[in-house]
């Protein structure tokens, strides 16, 4: 319940303890328990603050003679819009227009994504959600719209050609 206090829906800072398990039978006191959580945040600063707040909760004792061990950390960072990311997105919009008026929708994964890692950590301008379109992400009903595969490949190729000229190579 203490972790629920860290949720700030307006700032899109979310803590979800989605998996909880423990014990060896239903009619005895569990000698151990574990929980796995997912955290979402929009900025690297928010991620660091949330991680520190979770560590502070884990350091407290709520049940006498118990210990909390916290493992893991921030695996993927959020995609923060930098001038280079904006430049790359403009290239993608022009590429989309060039293939016949295809329109891109600016989509930023809530929380973290591979694009956030490459852009925020590695410094490589990246765009989130450039694959084929679809719906129901991360669910058993997830699907992609086949007719969007080729246009998205063309957009990616044209954007990559522009980016290769605009951004200097790094060693």
Secondary structure per residue as TSV (DSSP state, phi and psi in degrees):
chain	resnum	aa	ss	phi	psi
A	1	X	-	360.0	-29.7
A	2	X	T	-64.9	-34.4
A	3	X	G	-66.9	-31.7
A	4	X	G	-61.0	-27.8
A	5	X	G	-69.3	-15.5
A	6	X	G	-85.6	-10.9
A	7	X	-	-72.3	131.8
A	8	X	B	-134.1	91.8
A	9	X	T	-61.7	-35.0
A	10	X	T	-63.4	-38.8
A	11	X	T	-88.3	1.0
A	12	X	T	58.5	37.5
A	13	X	B	-101.2	116.6
A	14	X	E	-129.8	138.3
A	15	X	E	-123.4	122.3
A	16	X	E	-128.1	115.0
A	17	X	E	-89.1	94.3
A	18	X	E	-91.9	-23.3
A	19	X	E	-125.9	124.3
A	20	X	E	-132.4	133.3
A	21	X	E	-149.4	167.8
A	22	X	E	161.4	167.8
A	23	X	-	74.7	178.9
A	24	X	S	-124.9	-10.8
A	25	X	-	-157.1	163.8
A	26	X	T	-79.5	-17.3
A	27	X	T	-110.6	27.7
A	28	X	S	-141.9	161.2
A	29	X	-	-72.1	127.4
A	30	X	-	-68.9	126.6
A	31	X	S	-76.8	-12.2
A	32	X	-	-154.2	159.2
A	33	X	E	-152.4	154.4
A	34	X	E	-142.8	156.2
A	35	X	E	-142.4	143.7
A	36	X	E	-116.1	137.7
A	37	X	E	-127.4	158.1
A	38	X	E	-121.8	135.6
A	39	X	E	-121.0	138.6
A	40	X	E	-122.9	146.0
A	41	X	-	-160.7	161.6
A	42	X	S	-105.7	-15.7
A	43	X	S	-135.9	158.7
A	44	X	H	-62.4	-37.4
A	45	X	H	-62.4	-43.6
A	46	X	H	-63.9	-36.7
A	47	X	H	-63.6	-46.7
A	48	X	H	-63.9	-41.4
A	49	X	H	-64.9	-45.3
A	50	X	H	-62.0	-43.1
A	51	X	H	-61.3	-41.7
A	52	X	H	-65.0	-40.7
A	53	X	H	-65.3	-39.8
A	54	X	H	-65.4	-42.2
A	55	X	H	-60.5	-38.8
A	56	X	H	-65.0	-41.0
A	57	X	H	-64.6	-44.0
A	58	X	H	-64.6	-27.3
A	59	X	H	-75.1	-17.3
A	60	X	S	-82.6	152.9
A	61	X	-	-104.2	122.7
A	62	X	S	-104.8	-28.8
A	63	X	S	-122.5	121.7
A	64	X	T	-54.2	144.5
A	65	X	T	65.5	26.8
A	66	X	-	-120.1	158.6
A	67	X	-	-129.9	140.9
A	68	X	-	-109.1	130.3
A	69	X	-	-114.9	127.9
A	70	X	-	-110.5	127.3
A	71	X	-	-125.3	166.9
A	72	X	-	87.8	-163.2
A	73	X	-	169.0	-157.2
A	74	X	-	-79.6	112.0
A	75	X	-	-89.7	-43.1
A	76	X	S	-126.7	141.9
A	77	X	-	-97.4	159.9
A	78	X	-	-74.2	153.7
A	79	X	-	-81.4	112.9
A	80	X	-	-103.0	135.6
A	81	X	-	-76.5	114.5
A	82	X	-	-107.9	169.8
A	83	X	H	-57.0	-38.3
A	84	X	H	-67.4	-37.7
A	85	X	H	-65.0	-41.8
A	86	X	H	-62.8	-40.9
A	87	X	H	-61.2	-45.5
A	88	X	H	-63.9	-40.9
A	89	X	H	-63.4	-38.9
A	90	X	H	-61.2	-39.2
A	91	X	H	-61.9	-43.0
A	92	X	H	-65.2	-39.3
A	93	X	H	-62.9	-42.7
A	94	X	H	-65.5	-38.7
A	95	X	H	-63.7	-41.5
A	96	X	H	-63.1	-41.9
A	97	X	H	-65.6	-35.7
A	98	X	H	-68.4	-25.1
A	99	X	T	-89.7	11.2
A	100	X	T	117.7	35.9
A	101	X	S	82.4	12.3
A	102	X	-	-62.8	132.2
A	103	X	-	-105.8	133.1
A	104	X	-	-90.2	144.1
A	105	X	-	-104.9	126.0
A	106	X	-	-65.6	119.9
A	107	X	-	-134.2	124.2
A	108	X	-	-120.7	121.5
A	109	X	-	-59.3	134.2
A	110	X	S	-71.8	127.6
A	111	X	S	94.4	-114.3
A	112	X	-	-126.2	157.6
A	113	X	-	-158.5	168.3
A	114	X	H	-61.7	-35.8
A	115	X	H	-63.4	-34.9
A	116	X	H	-65.8	-39.3
A	117	X	I	-65.7	-49.7
A	118	X	I	-64.8	-37.1
A	119	X	I	-80.9	-52.3
A	120	X	I	-76.8	-34.8
A	121	X	I	-95.4	-48.5
A	122	X	T	-87.5	-13.6
A	123	X	-	76.4	19.9
A	124	X	-	-99.9	116.0
A	125	X	-	-53.9	131.8
A	126	X	-	-141.7	158.0
A	127	X	-	-125.8	138.2
A	128	X	S	-87.3	147.0
A	129	X	-	63.7	49.3
A	130	X	-	-98.3	1.6
A	131	X	S	-76.3	-172.6
A	132	X	-	-57.3	151.5
A	133	X	-	-78.0	159.5
A	134	X	E	-177.8	-153.2
A	135	X	E	-159.6	173.9
A	136	X	S	60.0	45.4
A	137	X	T	-60.1	146.3
A	138	X	T	59.2	33.2
A	139	X	S	-135.2	165.0
A	140	X	T	-62.3	-18.6
A	141	X	T	-94.8	6.0
A	142	X	-	-59.8	140.1
A	143	X	E	-150.0	164.3
A	144	X	E	-119.9	153.2
A	145	X	-	-91.9	110.7
A	146	X	G	-55.0	-37.8
A	147	X	G	-66.2	-10.3
A	148	X	G	-95.2	-7.0
A	149	X	H	-63.6	-54.9
A	150	X	H	-63.3	-47.6
A	151	X	H	-58.0	-39.9
A	152	X	H	-66.5	-38.0
A	153	X	H	-63.0	-41.7
A	154	X	H	-63.4	-43.8
A	155	X	H	-61.1	-45.0
A	156	X	H	-61.9	-43.3
A	157	X	H	-63.8	-47.0
A	158	X	H	-64.5	-38.2
A	159	X	H	-66.3	-42.3
A	160	X	H	-62.5	-39.4
A	161	X	H	-62.6	-43.5
A	162	X	H	-65.6	-43.4
A	163	X	H	-64.9	-35.9
A	164	X	H	-61.4	-31.3
A	165	X	H	-84.7	-30.9
A	166	X	H	-86.5	-32.0
A	167	X	S	-109.5	130.1
A	168	X	-	-67.4	147.2
A	169	X	-	-66.8	147.3
A	170	X	-	-116.6	147.5
A	171	X	-	-85.6	360.0
